Amino acid sequence: MKIRHFKQKILMLLLFLFISLQILWAYAFASTQTSFFEAPPIITLKALKEKLDQNAGVVIVDVRGDFSFERERIKGAISIPLAEMEARYKELPKGKTIVFY
């Protein structure tokens, strides 16, 4: 009877340690990771206009379809439809602020 009771205590202790390690592991990694779905920075129209007026290295990318882009667009914007972004992202300039709309 004593051996059975001893085994139960050991199993309970191991279970407690396992759960404690899982909690510590989750907490350690949760505090260092950022969400993949974090919202991108937002720029106001006023701030965008100021950057464009200052020629501050801003590129505007229109992610609508070609028909909408041809009908109406922001002057100087380039067109990369959202459906094509994965295939064409290398066209985006490096070292510049990119504004998508």
C-alpha positions as CSV (number, residue, x, y, z in Angstrom):
1,M,0.0,0.0,0.0
2,K,2.9,2.4,0.8
3,I,4.5,1.9,-2.6
4,R,1.2,2.6,-4.4
5,H,0.8,5.8,-2.4
6,F,4.4,6.8,-3.1
7,K,3.9,6.2,-6.9
8,Q,0.8,8.4,-6.8
9,K,2.7,11.2,-5.1
10,I,5.5,11.0,-7.6
11,L,3.1,11.1,-10.6
12,M,1.3,14.1,-9.1
13,L,4.6,15.9,-8.6
14,L,5.7,15.1,-12.2
15,L,2.3,16.3,-13.5
16,F,2.6,19.5,-11.5
17,L,6.2,20.1,-12.8
18,F,5.1,19.4,-16.4
19,I,2.2,21.9,-16.2
20,S,4.4,24.5,-14.5
21,L,7.0,24.2,-17.2
22,Q,4.3,24.5,-19.9
23,I,3.0,27.7,-18.3
24,L,6.5,29.2,-18.0
25,W,7.3,28.3,-21.6
26,A,4.2,29.9,-22.9
27,Y,4.7,33.0,-20.9
28,A,8.4,33.4,-21.9
29,F,7.6,33.2,-25.6
30,A,4.3,35.2,-25.5
31,S,6.1,38.2,-24.2
32,T,8.8,38.3,-27.0
33,Q,6.6,37.6,-30.0
34,T,4.6,40.1,-31.9
35,S,1.4,39.3,-33.6
36,F,1.5,38.5,-37.3
37,F,-1.7,40.4,-37.6
38,E,-0.4,43.6,-36.1
39,A,-2.0,46.6,-37.7
40,P,0.3,48.6,-40.0
41,P,1.1,52.2,-39.3
42,I,-1.5,54.7,-40.6
43,I,-0.7,58.0,-42.2
44,T,-3.2,60.8,-42.4
45,L,-3.9,62.6,-45.7
46,K,-2.4,65.8,-44.3
47,A,0.8,64.0,-43.3
48,L,1.0,62.3,-46.7
49,K,0.5,65.5,-48.6
50,E,3.3,67.2,-46.5
51,K,5.6,64.3,-47.3
52,L,4.8,64.5,-51.0
53,D,5.2,68.3,-51.1
54,Q,8.7,67.8,-49.4
55,N,9.6,65.1,-51.9
56,A,10.4,62.9,-48.8
57,G,10.9,59.6,-50.7
58,V,7.3,58.4,-50.5
59,V,5.9,55.9,-53.0
60,I,2.1,55.5,-53.3
61,V,0.9,52.1,-54.3
62,D,-2.7,51.7,-55.6
63,V,-3.8,48.1,-54.7
64,R,-7.1,48.4,-56.6
65,G,-7.7,46.7,-59.9
66,D,-6.4,48.1,-63.2
67,F,-9.9,49.4,-64.2
68,S,-10.2,51.5,-61.0
69,F,-6.6,52.7,-61.4
70,E,-7.1,53.8,-65.0
71,R,-10.3,55.6,-64.1
72,E,-9.0,57.6,-61.2
73,R,-5.7,57.7,-59.2
74,I,-3.4,59.8,-57.1
75,K,-0.9,61.5,-59.2
76,G,2.4,59.6,-59.2
77,A,0.9,56.4,-57.8
78,I,2.0,53.1,-59.1
79,S,-0.5,50.2,-59.6
80,I,0.1,46.8,-58.1
81,P,-3.3,45.2,-57.6
82,L,-3.7,43.4,-54.3
83,A,-4.3,40.1,-56.1
84,E,-0.8,40.5,-57.8
85,M,1.1,41.7,-54.7
86,E,2.7,38.4,-53.9
87,A,4.1,38.0,-57.4
88,R,5.1,41.7,-57.8
89,Y,6.3,42.8,-54.4
90,K,9.9,42.9,-55.6
91,E,9.0,45.9,-57.7
92,L,8.5,48.0,-54.6
93,P,11.5,50.3,-54.0
94,K,13.7,49.7,-51.0
95,G,14.6,52.5,-48.6
96,K,11.5,54.5,-49.2
97,T,8.2,54.9,-47.3
98,I,5.5,53.0,-49.1
99,V,1.9,54.0,-48.7
100,F,-0.7,51.5,-49.9
101,Y,-4.3,52.5,-50.7
